[in-house]
Amino acid sequence: MTRLAAILGCQGTTLSKEEIAFFRDVRPWGFIVFKRNIESPDQLRALTTALRETIDDDRAPILIDQEGGRVQRMGPPHWPKYPPGRAYGTLPTNDPLVRREVARLGARLIAHDLVSVGINVDCAPVLDVPAPDGHEIIGDRAYGQSVAEVATLGRAMAEGFIAGGVLPVFKHCPGHGRALSDSHLELPVVETPYEELDARDFAPFKVLSDMPMAMSAHVVYTAIDAQRPGTASKTVIRQVIREAIGFDGLLMTDDLSMKALKGGFKARAKAALAAGCDMILHCNGDMGEMKAVVDGCKPLKGQAKRRAQAAMARLSRVPEPFDVAEARARFDAAFEGRYATA
């Protein structure tokens, strides 16, 4: 059956009758969970199962933001605490290969946690290269200050997720590092010349252009499109994300409920899809907002459907062999006991 080009959230730790009926009716491509949806491993496993049952797809994508650091929806006491991205780039070693190995290990451990509760997509890694005066919304979520650090460690994380049976979604394409404000609260405007953006901001995304999924940035780049944020800009998506970066995977929006975007939710969804986004992401589970998003959405078909199918084809049915206890001990030792202890 046809699915809607949307990823939606729910309100609580179990599905209400209204949510079950709504999801069965609109049949979104996937779902996303947040802290409000999480109490325990058994509860979360039951929720992800229930979400999939509403659309009769036991392998449907279920997403989470599990970066580590400030952005970690699953945490103690049931799951380990993980470091922010910056911690991998500042490990006390002169060997960058060690940092890369530990980053891949961290992602592989996160993937193990996610798969155990039925989650198969992680909205990570963050590929933003922070500018010195950039807003702290990125901050220590970035793996380093340079293109090389961000690209190398970002790829290591992505590879660790895939090895563990979880698909990565790199973000925030084509770059949020220069933004001077938080797109959750207002629309950032970046006035940097194109050549500088291409050399620094877009560069890590080019290195990971083979990845299955990406998330757009609610940021205006005046050198490319002074009127519209990347999420709603045909120029940004076609000329930068698809052509300059070379990404042909599934492009989803960042959360449509963020205050960087203006207008009603139907209009936001229509604008993003018209600009070239393949998939709408709406996170807060508000039924009124979701109904409006659905009104502005459309069935998953054409190139978007092809990209969605190609992304899911990257999902291994059997994760890479893995000794969890040994891996957690090695990871814990690398960070001198600060992380990976539930």
Legacy VTK file of the C-alpha trace (Angstrom):
# vtk DataFile Version 3.0
C-alpha trace
ASCII
DATASET POLYDATA
POINTS 342 float
0.000 0.000 0.000
1.033 3.603 -0.611
2.761 5.414 2.228
2.778 9.117 3.005
6.021 11.056 2.541
6.149 11.868 6.249
7.792 10.867 9.519
5.622 11.637 12.537
5.850 11.598 16.333
3.451 10.615 19.105
2.559 12.186 22.438
3.311 9.672 25.165
4.746 6.325 26.175
1.841 4.398 24.633
-0.348 5.137 21.631
-3.777 6.621 22.167
-6.772 5.280 20.257
-6.819 8.501 18.251
-3.143 8.109 17.280
-3.620 4.482 16.265
-6.586 5.379 14.055
-4.766 8.374 12.575
-1.579 6.492 11.719
-3.582 3.613 10.228
-5.438 6.087 8.052
-2.555 8.255 6.802
0.155 5.548 6.773
3.325 7.634 7.317
6.614 6.268 6.024
8.063 6.237 9.525
8.054 7.577 13.066
10.341 9.409 15.491
10.579 9.047 19.285
11.737 11.513 21.953
12.336 11.517 25.713
8.620 12.027 26.322
8.024 8.633 24.714
10.601 6.728 26.782
10.363 5.143 30.241
12.107 1.777 30.080
13.466 -0.743 27.572
10.369 -2.959 27.709
8.026 0.008 27.337
9.987 1.482 24.432
10.157 -1.876 22.661
6.388 -2.195 23.012
5.898 1.319 21.636
8.058 0.774 18.551
6.205 -2.477 17.904
2.851 -0.723 18.246
3.910 2.064 15.889
4.905 -0.437 13.222
1.661 -2.360 13.662
-0.344 0.738 12.704
1.157 0.649 9.212
1.624 -3.130 8.932
5.380 -2.914 8.404
7.656 -4.664 10.874
10.756 -3.009 9.377
9.385 0.525 9.115
11.902 3.252 9.956
11.737 4.483 13.534
14.041 7.413 14.236
15.639 8.962 17.287
18.157 11.732 17.998
20.851 9.789 19.830
24.048 11.765 19.247
25.390 11.711 22.806
26.072 14.708 25.006
23.230 17.243 25.072
21.272 15.383 22.402
20.532 11.950 23.803
16.931 10.765 24.168
17.784 7.394 25.764
19.983 7.697 28.835
20.639 6.583 32.415
19.503 4.622 34.328
18.481 2.251 31.539
21.077 3.167 28.915
24.646 4.484 29.045
25.561 8.124 28.812
27.548 8.897 25.660
29.941 11.770 24.967
29.184 14.746 22.738
30.774 14.736 19.296
33.553 17.105 20.353
34.844 14.589 22.908
35.914 12.188 20.152
37.942 14.908 18.480
39.731 15.848 21.696
40.736 12.403 22.907
44.263 12.614 24.365
46.149 10.916 21.552
48.405 12.023 18.714
47.013 9.321 16.443
43.875 10.379 14.527
43.202 6.729 13.737
42.620 6.101 17.441
39.989 8.860 17.525
38.374 7.379 14.461
38.309 3.901 15.984
36.756 5.141 19.221
34.121 7.152 17.309
33.135 4.091 15.302
33.023 2.070 18.509
30.772 4.653 20.175
28.351 4.558 17.252
28.397 0.767 17.230
27.480 0.745 20.929
24.683 3.268 20.378
23.380 1.125 17.523
23.312 -1.883 19.832
21.201 0.072 22.335
18.808 1.256 19.625
18.286 -2.066 17.883
17.480 -3.729 21.193
14.356 -1.540 21.505
13.295 -1.587 17.865
14.869 1.673 16.637
16.650 1.447 13.288
17.487 5.043 12.304
19.627 7.567 14.205
19.559 11.266 13.320
23.335 11.530 13.448
26.149 12.262 12.687
26.273 16.058 12.878
28.450 17.235 9.969
28.329 20.946 10.761
31.697 22.699 10.954
31.314 25.350 13.665
32.387 28.911 13.007
34.153 30.735 15.887
31.174 33.072 16.318
28.515 30.468 15.555
25.588 29.870 17.900
26.129 27.288 20.647
23.218 25.187 19.345
25.902 23.250 17.444
28.832 23.812 19.809
30.194 20.560 21.220
27.856 18.518 19.001
30.448 19.087 16.251
33.285 16.553 16.066
35.928 19.228 15.632
36.777 22.674 14.320
38.096 21.597 10.925
36.638 19.965 7.834
39.039 17.040 8.201
38.020 16.297 11.807
34.296 16.583 11.138
34.401 14.518 7.947
36.658 11.784 9.314
34.886 11.303 12.624
31.459 11.783 11.032
32.162 8.948 8.627
33.439 6.765 11.459
30.198 7.313 13.355
28.086 6.608 10.268
29.969 3.381 9.613
29.504 2.288 13.221
25.751 2.844 13.015
25.445 0.886 9.766
27.535 -1.982 11.139
25.134 -2.195 14.064
21.980 -2.328 11.978
21.043 1.356 12.237
20.853 3.850 9.375
22.513 7.242 9.922
20.910 10.562 8.954
23.608 13.193 8.528
22.700 16.752 9.441
22.179 19.677 9.025
22.689 19.789 5.272
24.243 21.877 3.760
25.602 23.303 7.035
24.455 24.946 10.277
27.866 25.796 11.726
27.878 29.490 10.789
24.364 30.173 12.041
24.268 32.948 14.629
20.944 31.845 16.077
19.093 28.668 17.041
16.720 27.504 14.304
14.492 25.971 16.986
13.676 29.547 17.988
14.254 31.775 14.940
15.450 31.707 11.347
19.257 31.956 11.052
20.644 33.970 8.133
24.161 33.215 6.867
25.734 35.894 4.651
28.984 34.104 3.823
30.104 34.083 0.148
29.427 30.879 -1.788
33.108 30.004 -2.264
33.710 29.992 1.494
30.602 27.896 2.135
31.653 25.422 -0.530
35.193 25.077 0.820
34.275 24.636 4.484
30.593 24.159 5.282
29.646 21.872 2.401
32.876 19.856 2.459
32.035 17.199 5.107
28.715 16.529 3.393
30.585 15.862 0.144
32.752 13.288 1.917
29.648 11.476 3.189
27.540 11.978 0.063
27.180 8.201 -0.283
25.191 7.922 2.957
21.533 6.838 2.776
19.760 9.771 4.439
20.233 13.432 5.256
18.379 16.154 7.147
18.001 19.666 5.780
18.926 22.905 7.549
16.393 25.626 8.343
18.993 28.265 7.443
18.986 31.063 4.853
22.190 31.283 2.789
22.017 34.704 1.153
24.675 33.808 -1.426
22.394 31.052 -2.733
18.792 32.043 -1.924
18.228 35.185 0.125
14.477 34.594 0.428
14.029 31.028 1.633
15.672 28.678 4.158
17.428 25.647 2.722
14.527 23.356 3.608
12.172 25.330 1.353
14.644 26.430 -1.343
14.739 24.716 -4.744
18.053 26.440 -5.395
19.728 25.168 -2.230
18.429 21.636 -2.687
19.100 21.310 -6.415
22.277 23.321 -6.876
23.962 22.655 -3.533
22.673 19.431 -1.945
22.060 17.445 -5.127
24.713 18.908 -7.444
27.599 20.524 -5.527
27.498 18.042 -2.630
26.390 15.181 -4.874
23.914 13.655 -2.441
21.339 11.363 -4.063
19.995 9.780 -0.897
16.765 10.469 0.956
16.521 14.107 2.063
14.179 14.775 4.973
13.351 18.124 6.485
14.459 19.128 9.914
11.461 19.288 12.243
8.683 21.371 10.662
7.522 22.585 14.078
10.709 24.597 14.637
10.174 28.357 14.842
12.632 29.103 12.032
9.793 28.303 9.640
6.796 30.573 9.155
3.244 29.967 8.032
0.821 27.141 8.689
1.909 23.529 8.795
0.161 22.615 5.562
2.067 25.399 3.805
5.366 24.378 5.412
4.979 20.794 4.218
3.975 21.824 0.702
6.882 24.262 0.430
9.472 21.701 1.534
8.225 19.034 -0.858
7.954 21.518 -3.731
11.545 22.594 -3.088
12.783 19.036 -3.469
12.763 17.461 -0.012
11.761 13.805 -0.230
10.302 13.456 3.246
8.566 15.640 5.828
9.613 15.348 9.481
7.230 16.519 12.207
8.259 15.645 15.735
6.099 16.940 18.568
3.129 14.601 18.178
0.566 17.423 18.292
-2.472 15.975 16.519
-3.715 19.285 15.131
-0.314 20.089 13.651
0.081 16.575 12.251
-3.280 16.748 10.518
-2.268 20.025 8.886
1.092 18.547 7.848
-0.678 15.583 6.298
-2.935 17.954 4.348
0.177 19.505 2.816
1.939 16.222 2.240
1.702 13.720 -0.619
2.132 9.996 -1.224
5.683 8.693 -1.394
6.348 8.107 -5.085
8.776 8.737 -7.927
12.335 9.715 -7.048
11.480 10.114 -3.379
10.173 6.544 -3.210
13.251 5.273 -5.023
15.514 7.026 -2.535
13.504 5.739 0.433
13.723 2.170 -0.841
17.445 2.526 -1.533
18.012 3.867 1.989
16.195 0.977 3.634
18.100 -1.486 1.439
21.251 -0.360 3.273
19.800 -1.723 6.518
21.446 -5.000 7.458
19.153 -7.659 8.861
21.998 -9.061 10.964
24.377 -6.594 12.683
28.138 -7.050 12.529
29.341 -9.582 15.166
30.023 -7.716 18.361
31.160 -8.477 21.910
29.189 -5.849 23.810
30.938 -6.246 27.178
34.411 -6.053 25.626
33.424 -3.064 23.498
31.955 -1.145 26.425
35.063 -1.800 28.498
37.299 -0.564 25.681
35.136 2.511 25.121
35.029 3.298 28.827
38.811 3.022 29.047
39.272 5.438 26.143
37.285 8.083 28.039
38.760 7.208 31.420
35.466 6.079 32.894
33.416 9.179 32.068
30.979 7.421 29.730
29.399 4.066 28.827
28.364 3.340 32.400
24.616 2.934 32.819
LINES 1 343
342 0 1 2 3 4 5 6 7 8 9 10 11 12 13 14 15 16 17 18 19 20 21 22 23 24 25 26 27 28 29 30 31 32 33 34 35 36 37 38 39 40 41 42 43 44 45 46 47 48 49 50 51 52 53 54 55 56 57 58 59 60 61 62 63 64 65 66 67 68 69 70 71 72 73 74 75 76 77 78 79 80 81 82 83 84 85 86 87 88 89 90 91 92 93 94 95 96 97 98 99 100 101 102 103 104 105 106 107 108 109 110 111 112 113 114 115 116 117 118 119 120 121 122 123 124 125 126 127 128 129 130 131 132 133 134 135 136 137 138 139 140 141 142 143 144 145 146 147 148 149 150 151 152 153 154 155 156 157 158 159 160 161 162 163 164 165 166 167 168 169 170 171 172 173 174 175 176 177 178 179 180 181 182 183 184 185 186 187 188 189 190 191 192 193 194 195 196 197 198 199 200 201 202 203 204 205 206 207 208 209 210 211 212 213 214 215 216 217 218 219 220 221 222 223 224 225 226 227 228 229 230 231 232 233 234 235 236 237 238 239 240 241 242 243 244 245 246 247 248 249 250 251 252 253 254 255 256 257 258 259 260 261 262 263 264 265 266 267 268 269 270 271 272 273 274 275 276 277 278 279 280 281 282 283 284 285 286 287 288 289 290 291 292 293 294 295 296 297 298 299 300 301 302 303 304 305 306 307 308 309 310 311 312 313 314 315 316 317 318 319 320 321 322 323 324 325 326 327 328 329 330 331 332 333 334 335 336 337 338 339 340 341
